[in-house]
Amino acid sequence: MVLCNLCNSDNCIELYPKGKAQIHRIVKCNVCDLIYANPQTDNLSGVEQIHSKSTNKLDYQEQLKDYTPEKNQYLKKQFLQINNYNKIIDFVENMEKGIFLEVGSYAGTFLNEVRKRGWNVLGIEPLEIPALYAENTLGIKVIREYFETADIQNNSIDVISSCHVIEHVSDPTSFIKKAHIVLKKGGKLILETPTYDSFVFRVLGHRERSIRCEGHLYFFTKKTLTRLVEENGFKVLKHEKVGRTLTLDRLFYNLGIITGKPTIFSSISKKLKLDNLIITINARDMQRIYCEKN
């Protein structure tokens, strides 16, 4: 049994039993409306599963040779979505350029763009292959730990950005408290995560793609995400629904997840050679919140 991470209540209602949406049972708190997995396991997301196969440094170096956007769909996705994240850099453009930390920096593609704007950049990424890519290919320093346990000096960071991470962590409150501790006074925190007060979720329910993701433990609405940051020392400056850039191949992959027929959609995608066709869509099913440390 997991208590609500926002209000510490055990008063919840089951939305989906185990196996209905994903490996976890999904519940909603009757007190504050937070949606979360209850109970929770240490299962990995798809991306984590791919990288968890490496066991030693020789394996890492061999895998790194083939770690290219052409051969790795998720790395390709990072490059495609750079323009989606430029608004984050624009938001802090008028700040004095100090240290910009990305939690969940993966291969460092976004931090590389941040650095071009004059910031000193630092990544947090426990997955070794993408972290090596960031360091060896892009020259970006990466801490190989989870954020909550990383050794970062208090009041030393100017900006923290973390996109599609908070829904994976087992204790979001501790995550936000850590951000508050390491940020300077007036420092900015930007989070992006799926949103579950969306038309897409209302229509699809347990078939919605991101609630089906095995690595997702928390499912935030604007209300619950706002409460999370405000109760842990932040002021919300801006909230928006954002879109994404992706290949039609990736879109077909998502449709396969939604319909429960990934093999069929994957086959169609390969036949039509959709991996090089790029689109930008905004289904208003993702949210980005911009905050300032009080």
C-alpha positions as CSV (number, residue, x, y, z in Angstrom):
1,M,0.0,0.0,0.0
2,V,1.3,3.5,-1.0
3,L,0.0,6.6,0.8
4,C,-0.8,9.6,-1.4
5,N,2.4,11.5,-2.1
6,L,0.6,14.9,-1.8
7,C,-1.6,14.6,1.2
8,N,-0.4,11.4,2.9
9,S,-3.9,9.9,2.8
10,D,-4.8,6.3,2.3
11,N,-8.3,7.1,1.2
12,C,-8.3,6.3,-2.5
13,I,-10.5,4.8,-5.2
14,E,-9.4,2.3,-7.8
15,L,-9.5,3.6,-11.4
16,Y,-8.0,0.6,-13.1
17,P,-7.1,-2.8,-11.6
18,K,-3.6,-4.3,-12.1
19,G,-3.2,-5.3,-15.8
20,K,-6.0,-3.0,-17.1
21,A,-3.9,0.0,-18.0
22,Q,-0.4,-1.3,-17.1
23,I,1.4,-3.6,-14.7
24,H,0.3,-1.5,-11.7
25,R,-3.1,-0.9,-10.2
26,I,-4.0,2.7,-10.7
27,V,-5.9,4.7,-8.0
28,K,-7.1,8.2,-7.4
29,C,-6.8,9.9,-4.0
30,N,-10.3,10.9,-2.7
31,V,-8.8,13.8,-0.7
32,C,-6.6,15.6,-3.2
33,D,-7.3,13.9,-6.6
34,L,-3.7,12.7,-7.2
35,I,-3.6,9.7,-9.5
36,Y,-0.9,7.1,-8.9
37,A,0.2,3.5,-9.0
38,N,-0.7,1.7,-5.8
39,P,1.1,-0.5,-4.9
40,Q,4.3,0.3,-6.8
41,T,7.1,-2.0,-8.1
42,D,10.6,-1.3,-9.4
43,N,9.7,-2.1,-13.0
44,L,11.7,-0.3,-15.7
45,S,10.4,1.9,-18.5
46,G,11.1,0.8,-22.1
47,V,14.1,3.1,-22.4
48,E,15.6,1.9,-19.1
49,Q,15.1,-1.7,-20.2
50,I,17.1,-1.1,-23.4
51,H,20.1,0.4,-21.5
52,S,20.0,-2.0,-18.5
53,K,21.5,-4.8,-20.7
54,S,25.0,-3.3,-20.4
55,T,27.1,-4.8,-17.6
56,N,30.7,-3.4,-18.0
57,K,32.7,-0.7,-19.6
58,L,33.8,-2.8,-22.6
59,D,30.1,-3.5,-23.3
60,Y,29.4,0.3,-23.0
61,Q,32.1,1.2,-25.5
62,E,31.0,-1.3,-28.0
63,Q,27.4,-0.2,-27.8
64,L,28.4,3.4,-28.0
65,K,29.7,2.8,-31.5
66,D,26.2,2.0,-32.8
67,Y,24.5,4.6,-30.6
68,T,23.5,7.0,-33.4
69,P,20.2,8.8,-34.3
70,E,19.9,6.6,-37.3
71,K,20.1,3.4,-35.3
72,N,18.4,4.4,-32.0
73,Q,14.8,5.7,-32.2
74,Y,14.8,7.3,-28.8
75,L,18.1,9.2,-29.5
76,K,16.6,10.4,-32.8
77,K,13.6,11.6,-30.9
78,Q,15.8,13.8,-28.7
79,F,17.1,15.6,-31.8
80,L,13.7,16.0,-33.3
81,Q,12.3,17.6,-30.1
82,I,15.0,20.2,-29.6
83,N,12.7,22.9,-31.0
84,N,9.9,21.8,-28.7
85,Y,12.1,22.7,-25.7
86,N,13.5,26.0,-27.0
87,K,10.7,27.8,-25.1
88,I,12.3,26.7,-21.9
89,I,15.6,28.4,-22.8
90,D,13.7,31.5,-24.0
91,F,11.9,31.6,-20.6
92,V,15.2,32.0,-18.7
93,E,17.0,34.1,-21.4
94,N,17.0,37.3,-19.4
95,M,18.5,35.7,-16.3
96,E,22.2,36.0,-15.4
97,K,23.7,33.0,-17.1
98,G,24.9,30.6,-14.4
99,I,24.4,26.8,-14.0
100,F,21.6,25.2,-15.9
101,L,20.9,21.6,-14.6
102,E,18.8,19.1,-16.6
103,V,17.5,16.2,-14.6
104,G,17.1,13.3,-16.9
105,S,19.5,14.8,-19.5
106,Y,19.7,11.5,-21.5
107,A,22.2,12.1,-24.4
108,G,22.6,15.8,-23.7
109,T,21.0,17.1,-26.9
110,F,18.9,19.8,-25.1
111,L,21.8,20.9,-22.8
112,N,23.9,21.3,-25.9
113,E,21.4,23.9,-27.1
114,V,21.3,25.6,-23.7
115,R,25.1,25.9,-23.7
116,K,24.9,27.7,-27.0
117,R,22.9,30.4,-25.3
118,G,25.8,31.0,-22.8
119,W,24.9,28.8,-19.8
120,N,27.2,26.5,-17.9
121,V,25.4,23.1,-18.2
122,L,25.2,20.0,-16.1
123,G,23.3,16.8,-16.6
124,I,21.9,14.1,-14.3
125,E,21.5,10.8,-16.1
126,P,21.9,7.4,-14.5
127,L,21.8,5.5,-17.8
128,E,25.4,4.9,-18.9
129,I,25.2,4.8,-22.7
130,P,23.4,8.2,-23.2
131,A,25.5,9.7,-20.4
132,L,28.7,8.6,-22.3
133,Y,27.3,10.0,-25.5
134,A,26.7,13.4,-23.8
135,E,30.3,13.4,-22.5
136,N,32.2,11.9,-25.4
137,T,30.3,13.4,-28.3
138,L,29.0,16.7,-26.9
139,G,31.4,17.4,-24.1
140,I,28.7,17.8,-21.4
141,K,29.4,16.9,-17.8
142,V,26.9,14.3,-16.5
143,I,26.3,13.0,-13.0
144,R,25.5,9.3,-13.0
145,E,23.0,9.2,-10.1
146,Y,19.4,9.7,-9.4
147,F,18.7,13.3,-8.6
148,E,17.4,12.8,-5.1
149,T,20.8,11.2,-4.0
150,A,23.1,13.3,-6.2
151,D,25.8,15.3,-4.4
152,I,25.0,18.8,-5.5
153,Q,25.9,21.9,-3.4
154,N,23.0,23.7,-1.8
155,N,21.9,27.0,-3.3
156,S,24.3,26.5,-6.3
157,I,22.0,26.0,-9.3
158,D,20.3,28.8,-11.3
159,V,17.8,26.7,-13.4
160,I,16.6,23.1,-13.2
161,S,14.7,21.6,-16.1
162,S,13.3,18.1,-16.0
163,C,11.1,16.8,-18.8
164,H,9.2,13.5,-18.5
165,V,10.9,12.4,-15.3
166,I,8.6,13.4,-12.4
167,E,6.1,10.7,-13.4
168,H,8.7,8.0,-13.0
169,V,10.0,8.8,-9.5
170,S,8.7,6.9,-6.5
171,D,8.6,10.1,-4.3
172,P,7.8,13.2,-6.3
173,T,7.7,15.3,-3.1
174,S,11.3,14.4,-2.3
175,F,12.3,15.3,-5.8
176,I,10.8,18.8,-5.6
177,K,12.3,19.3,-2.1
178,K,15.7,18.4,-3.5
179,A,15.2,21.0,-6.3
180,H,14.4,23.6,-3.8
181,I,17.5,22.9,-1.7
182,V,20.0,23.0,-4.6
183,L,18.4,26.1,-6.4
184,K,19.5,29.6,-5.6
185,K,17.0,32.1,-4.2
186,G,14.8,33.0,-7.2
187,G,16.0,30.1,-9.2
188,K,13.7,28.6,-11.8
189,L,12.3,25.0,-12.0
190,I,10.7,23.9,-15.2
191,L,8.8,20.5,-15.3
192,E,7.1,18.8,-18.2
193,T,4.9,15.7,-17.8
194,P,1.8,14.2,-19.3
195,T,-1.5,15.7,-18.1
196,Y,-4.6,13.8,-17.1
197,D,-7.2,16.5,-17.2
198,S,-7.1,16.3,-21.0
199,F,-9.6,15.5,-23.6
200,V,-7.4,12.6,-24.8
201,F,-7.5,10.9,-21.4
202,R,-11.2,11.5,-20.9
203,V,-11.9,9.7,-24.3
204,L,-9.3,6.9,-24.1
205,G,-9.2,6.2,-20.3
206,H,-7.0,3.2,-19.6
207,R,-6.0,3.0,-23.3
208,E,-4.3,6.4,-23.1
209,R,-0.7,5.9,-24.2
210,S,1.2,7.5,-21.3
211,I,-0.9,5.8,-18.6
212,R,-0.1,2.5,-20.3
213,C,3.7,3.2,-19.9
214,E,5.0,0.7,-17.5
215,G,7.5,3.1,-16.0
216,H,5.0,5.7,-15.0
217,L,4.0,5.8,-11.3
218,Y,2.3,9.2,-11.0
219,F,-0.3,10.9,-13.3
220,F,-0.6,14.6,-12.7
221,T,-3.3,17.1,-13.6
222,K,-2.7,20.9,-13.6
223,K,-4.2,20.9,-10.1
224,T,-2.1,18.2,-8.5
225,L,1.2,19.3,-10.2
226,T,0.6,22.9,-9.0
227,R,-0.1,21.7,-5.5
228,L,3.1,19.6,-5.6
229,V,5.4,22.5,-6.3
230,E,3.6,25.2,-4.3
231,E,3.6,23.1,-1.1
232,N,7.4,22.6,-1.5
233,G,8.6,26.2,-1.7
234,F,7.8,27.3,-5.3
235,K,5.7,29.9,-7.0
236,V,4.1,29.0,-10.3
237,L,4.9,31.6,-12.9
238,K,3.3,29.9,-16.0
239,H,1.5,26.7,-17.0
240,E,0.9,25.6,-20.6
241,K,-0.1,22.6,-22.6
242,V,2.6,21.7,-25.1
243,G,3.0,19.6,-28.2
244,R,5.8,17.4,-29.6
245,T,7.7,16.7,-32.8
246,L,7.9,13.1,-33.9
247,T,8.1,10.8,-36.9
248,L,5.1,9.2,-38.3
249,D,6.7,5.9,-37.4
250,R,6.6,7.0,-33.7
251,L,3.0,8.1,-34.0
252,F,2.1,4.6,-35.4
253,Y,4.0,3.1,-32.4
254,N,1.8,5.1,-30.1
255,L,-1.3,4.1,-31.9
256,G,-0.2,0.5,-31.5
257,I,0.1,1.0,-27.7
258,I,-3.3,2.7,-27.5
259,T,-5.1,-0.1,-29.5
260,G,-3.2,-3.0,-28.0
261,K,-2.0,-4.0,-31.5
262,P,1.6,-2.8,-31.8
263,T,2.6,-5.5,-34.2
264,I,0.0,-4.5,-36.8
265,F,0.9,-0.8,-36.6
266,S,4.6,-1.5,-36.7
267,S,4.2,-3.6,-39.8
268,I,2.2,-0.8,-41.6
269,S,4.8,1.8,-40.6
270,K,7.6,-0.3,-42.0
271,K,5.8,-0.9,-45.3
272,L,5.0,2.8,-45.7
273,K,8.6,3.8,-44.6
274,L,7.3,6.4,-42.1
275,D,10.4,6.7,-40.1
276,N,11.6,9.7,-42.0
277,L,8.3,11.6,-42.2
278,I,8.2,14.3,-39.4
279,I,5.2,16.1,-37.9
280,T,4.5,18.4,-35.0
281,I,1.2,17.9,-33.1
282,N,-0.3,19.3,-29.9
283,A,-3.0,17.0,-28.5
284,R,-2.9,19.1,-25.3
285,D,-2.0,15.9,-23.4
286,M,1.3,17.2,-22.0
287,Q,1.8,20.1,-19.6
288,R,4.8,22.3,-18.8
289,I,5.0,24.3,-15.5
290,Y,7.4,27.1,-14.9
291,C,8.2,27.8,-11.3
292,E,10.4,30.1,-9.1
293,K,11.9,29.3,-5.7
294,N,10.4,31.4,-3.0
